[in-house]
Amino acid sequence: MKEVTPEQVLELLNNKTNVNIIDVREDEEVATGMIPDAKHIPLGFVEASMDELDKEKDYIIVCRSGRRSANACMFLESEGFKVSNMVGGMLEWEGPTK
């Protein structure tokens, strides 16, 4: 599984790179703030939401600490998606939130 650090994600955003971020935390967690332009798909809904994703795009998967996003990455990878896990999750995110 590919991994990316919060610092690398912030650098991509700062460079205006087209980044596709999926936040798999629960509703009450994202209410405290999420990375701007991230798409919220709670982990329990990832499988049902696969038709909203494009297998030609690269996705960065985010959660609170990196564990749930790793699980989402393993599942999505097995379904043919190109994904990277943001290690450390939002606990280590120092960039802007919305």
N, C-alpha and C positions, 0 to 999 in steps of 0.2 A: 504494500500500500504506500502510495506517495504521501509525503508529509510536507507541510509548509508551516513556518512559524508566524505568529501574529505580526512580527516586524516585517516579514516578507510580504504579507497581505497588505499591510499599511503602505509599504513602498509601492506595490502595484497600484493601489488606489491613488496615492499621491502622484504617480506618473500618468494618471488617467488611462491606465490599461483597462481594457474591457474585461472585467472580472465578474464571474457568476458565483455568488455566494448563497449557500443555502444554510439557514439556521434551523437546527432540528430540536431546539429547546421547546419547552412547554409554554403555553400562552402567558402564564404569570411570570415566567423568566424573561421573555422578550419584552414584557411591559416595563421592565427596568432599563431597557435600552438594547438596541441591536445595531450592528454595523449598517451604515446607510446603504440603501439599495439592495440589501440582502433579502432573499425570498424566505419567508417563514413557512416551513413544512415540519410540524412536530414529528418526531421519530416514528410514532405509531401510524402516521399517515404517509410515510415515504413510499411504501409499496403501492398504495392506491393512487399516488400522485405522479407516478413515473411517466404517465402519458403527457404531463406538462413539461417534461424535460427533453432535451435534445442530445442524442448520443454523439453528435458531432462537436458539442461544446465541452469545455473543461469546467468542472465545478469544484469549488472549495467548500467543504462541509464544516460547519461550526456548531459547537454546543458549549456548555458551561466549562468543562475541563478537558475535553478531548476524547472521552471514553464513548459517549453515545455517538459522536460524529465518526469515530473509528468504526463502530458497528454499522452505521449507515453507509460508510465508504465500502466496507467489505460486501454488504448486500448489493449496492449499486454497481460495484465493480463486477460482481458475479452476473449482473444483468447487462453488462456491456457498456456501462457508462465510464467516462474518464473523470476521476475524482481525486482530490487530495484532502487529507485531514489536517485541519489547523490544530496543531499540537498545543496543549495548554489552554485552549478554548478562550472563552470570554474572561476567565479569571486573569489571563495574561494580556488581554487586549488593552492597549493604551491609546488607541486611536479614537476618533469621534464616534458617537452613537446617536441614534435618533429615537 
